[in-house]
Structures are given as C-alpha cells and as structure tokens.
Amino acid sequence: MTTIEDVIGRIKEWKDKQVEIHELTDGLTNHNYKVTVDDQHYAVRIPGKGSELFIDRDTELHNTLSASDTGVGKHVFYSFETDNIIVTEFIEGTVMSPETFRNKEVILRAVKAIKEVNTKGKFISRFVMFEKFDKYYEIVKKHSIRIPDNFDEAESIVNKVRERFTGNMPELLSCHNDLLAENFIDQGDRMRIIDWELSGLNDPCFELGDFSVEQGFDEIEDKLILETYFGKFDEQKFARMNIYKYMADILWTFWAVIQNHLSTLDFDFWEYGLNRFNRAMNAFHSDDFPKLFKIT
C-alpha cells in the first residue's frame, strides 16, 4: 500500500519544506492524515484495501470537485489517479457526533448544506439504493462473504419497497448518501461535508433518511428535517424518508460485511453490521412499518 511518505514525496511544491504528519483515526474505509506544510494544513486520503470493490474512484473525484464548487465540500489541491489518493484542504471546525447534533440550529445548518449540494451539485453516476443493494449482494455472493442469518427475509422486504418506490421515483439529485455525523464539520456560520466516496444521483428522501438514522433522530427531529428541506410537511415524503432509514441500515449491513471480509483496519465491522441489520429488522416487524408503507 502507498504510504503517506510516498505521497509527500510526489508533491514537488512541498520539497524542502517543513512537513508534519498526524494520522487521523476516525475513518472506517481509508487511511487519513493531517499534513502540515509550513503552517498550511492539508488532509490526505489513502484508500483502504479492497475499497475499489464498492467505490468508483473516478466518480468520487468528479463529485468531490463538484461538491467543492458548491462551497460545502473541500477544495482539492492534488489527486493521483493511479492509486486514487486525494489531497484536500483540512477544514477547521467541530467534527460532529450524534450527541452534538442534538441542537435545532445545528440541524438546520446541516440540512441547508445537504440541500445546497443536492440542488447545485453536478454529480455523475447513480446511487439508487436498490441498485446498490443488488451490486453489493453480487459482491457478497462472488466472494462467499458471511451475512447475517435470515437475510432472505430482509431481501424480500427490500424488494417489496423497491417495487413501490421505483414506481414513483422523483428526480434524482446530487446526494452524499453516507451522512454519518463525523462527515459534518461545523464552522459556526455554516456546515461543511466531507467524504464523497459514495456520492451519486439519488432520491433526496434517501439522503434525509440516512442523515436521520445515522444520528438516531426521533419523529420531532425528522419533521424538522423534512419541513426545513421541502419548506413544508408532506406526509408521503415523511413516510418515504422513514422507510429509507431502514433501507439504509440494510445497505450498510452489506457494506460492513464486505469490510469485515477485506479491511485491515482495527474495527469490528461484523458487530457494526449486525447491529444495523437487527435495527432494520426490528423496524420492519413493528406496527409502524405497514402504516408508513401504505402512505407511500
């Protein structure tokens, strides 16, 4: 694997300058570093082992540049396409967590940033949940990757939702699709978003549902998100967003078991994926799911 020292050596503008390296430990797919060059801070991303199985790096670079153009994403200084390394600005601010998102004004800033990219980004490639489900399932089968027991029940539910949702799919917008709290950096006056690996054209209700489920928001916060984004409450969109929350859990179960099979990072991907799978199945078995499904 390419080392951070290799990357630094490639950048001629950094030659003979004072360089400090600090490894960041919050990534679950890649190796991330903060590099300081003569008091200028940069972020360096080196892809993790096997990540090319589920990440299109050409699409990622294009969409990262487009997100930067909206003012929400990071500026890209250097990119090395041979091994898909990106060197960007290091954004100063508060890295968010589910706990720090328990604030109305912070949520509003985040939704504004999400919508800014959704409506102004010029992304390429699709990230439709059901298409990604099929792609990830092919990877799992091809590599004989272990998945949770009773996954066939989850597949049946996904296909039921697929049939309903694809029949009334809205215009696909430029979406991030992986809105973990840690992918937001709050600068006080605005929110920035990083890590565009899984970005692509998608139903914005998936984007909002994924944002909600990652932070563990409740119904009050979900309504705030929806009303802020669309300008008013819409019962059908609310139901669609909530069902997508648990579709996202199933999709990221696949991501986790693939990572469990491939990754060299010190993280329990199996436990992470199983927790998401169980959360989704509990939601599917609840009284709320058929009511939400009927509304959509």
Secondary structure as UniProt FT lines:
FT   HELIX           4..10
FT   HELIX           12..14
FT   TURN            15..16
FT   STRAND          19..24
FT   STRAND          31..37
FT   TURN            38..39
FT   STRAND          40..46
FT   TURN            49..50
FT   HELIX           51..53
FT   HELIX           57..69
FT   TURN            70..71
FT   STRAND          76..80
FT   TURN            81..84
FT   STRAND          85..89
FT   STRAND          94..95
FT   TURN            98..101
FT   HELIX           104..120
FT   HELIX           129..142
FT   TURN            143..144
FT   TURN            149..150
FT   HELIX           151..165
FT   HELIX           166..168
FT   STRAND          173..175
FT   HELIX           181..183
FT   STRAND          184..186
FT   STRAND          191..193
FT   TURN            197..198
FT   STRAND          200..202
FT   HELIX           204..215
FT   HELIX           219..230
FT   HELIX           235..262
FT   HELIX           269..284
FT   HELIX           288..295
//
